[in-house]
Amino acid sequence: MSYHIVNARIVNEGTITQGDLVVVDDRIVGINKPAPADATVVDAKGAFLIPGMIDGQVHFREPGLEYKADIGTESRAAIAGGITSYMEMPNCNPLTINQTELLNKRERAAQKSWANYAFYLGATNDNLEDVKSIDASLTCGIKIFMGASTGNMLVDDRATLEGIFASTSLLVATHCEDTPTILLAQQAAHEKYGDDIPLWEHANIRSAEACYKSSSLAVGLAKKHGTKLHVLHLTTAKEMELFTTGPIEGKQITAEACVHHLFFSADDYADRGAFIMCNPAVKFPSDREQLLKAINEDRIDVIATDHAPHTLEEKSNKYAKIPAGLPLVQHALVSLFDRVTDGTFDVTKIVHKTAHAPAILYQVAQRGYIREGYFADLTLVAENDNSEQLEVLSKCGWSPFAGHTFTHKISHTWVNGVLRYDNGSLLDGPMGCALTFDRTGSS
């Protein structure tokens, strides 16, 4: 199978080049070079051709929570959103906290995942030996919930934290919120409002103080032990002082922002309520502006989704019983292109933060760039020529972006050289592949 993508604006490694791309089988074989005579021609019509997004943080809910989502449904939504690879989180049922469950997830994905995949090994207060003994080739990293989470995944024992940070050579990815601080704030809100805590209080309950207390602890541990640390879904201006500006290459400690924290603010709780309720919380406009600034100055290194769907019924509860999380993979990239349209970001910055930087951070082999010889994981992003709302493909059936018309759309997505999405239609083809890692230091 081969494709000749013509008349594209190829965005790669800081440049935008008018040109054509040749794909044969699963690889990029030529940039502005002749194509095989039998290649299928796809006219990009001036659209941006970018490497598919590598999403470093998703919750696809399988196994155990398939009533909300599963690997098949959510990876299809990801493909429709231009995401060609993802790293999935361990807080499912059973928890992914040992090699047996990690292998189980990989087997499920091999049968069901439309996109390429990798999985985190979760840390708990009592699985340090599993962390130490894991086959590093099987996982993208170690996930630590340093804040309230589901199941047995809150790691709040200081000795265990020290042991994890001291003993692993893998990337440690942290959810940083201080649980005691949150519980005190939630109790104060309950005393004030009873069972009818307004949703806008979420930004105060899951406060900047709670975030900073935990993220500063993680950074301190990483510096003490020389651990490769990646702090997930940062939300506050205060936390930005913990991270350095400059290229991701060579950084020991890196930072991530998620698309919803760049798009929404606490002002949106009035209209969108539980549909933007997530942990860490969407914070205030001033925090959002500092996140945007931090991306442009390369203080924040990576942009991800933290895709985490729940049912409409679950989202209809009162505050204390509403689960946190949003379905985001289908609209993540196009939400970032709104920020290109308004002048906040250059398109090369978006490509770097969603494809190049994740490939560098996780040391993903031969993906994340438009380079000859690399896997053909590609996305065409075109100007949105209509206001039609596409079907929400996540199993939950709703989107926090409902009613919003994006300035751009995903027109095509290729995974491993196979066209899997074409202008609103998902196309049959082989399943995605397990990501492999080149941990020798090359990208």
Secondary structure as UniProt FT lines:
FT   STRAND          2..12
FT   TURN            13..14
FT   STRAND          15..24
FT   TURN            25..26
FT   STRAND          27..31
FT   TURN            37..38
FT   STRAND          40..43
FT   TURN            45..46
FT   STRAND          48..51
FT   STRAND          53..58
FT   TURN            62..64
FT   TURN            66..68
FT   HELIX           71..80
FT   TURN            81..82
FT   STRAND          83..88
FT   HELIX           99..112
FT   STRAND          116..119
FT   STRAND          121..122
FT   TURN            125..126
FT   HELIX           128..133
FT   HELIX           136..138
FT   STRAND          142..146
FT   TURN            151..152
FT   HELIX           158..167
FT   STRAND          172..176
FT   HELIX           179..193
FT   TURN            194..195
FT   HELIX           199..201
FT   HELIX           202..205
FT   HELIX           208..225
FT   STRAND          229..231
FT   HELIX           238..242
FT   TURN            249..250
FT   STRAND          253..258
FT   HELIX           259..263
FT   HELIX           266..268
FT   HELIX           269..272
FT   HELIX           273..276
FT   HELIX           285..296
FT   TURN            297..298
FT   STRAND          302..304
FT   HELIX           312..315
FT   HELIX           319..321
FT   TURN            329..331
FT   HELIX           332..341
FT   TURN            342..343
FT   HELIX           347..351
FT   HELIX           352..356
FT   HELIX           357..362
FT   TURN            365..366
FT   TURN            372..373
FT   STRAND          378..383
FT   TURN            395..396
FT   TURN            400..403
FT   STRAND          408..415
FT   TURN            416..417
FT   STRAND          418..422
FT   TURN            423..424
FT   STRAND          425..426
FT   TURN            439..440
//
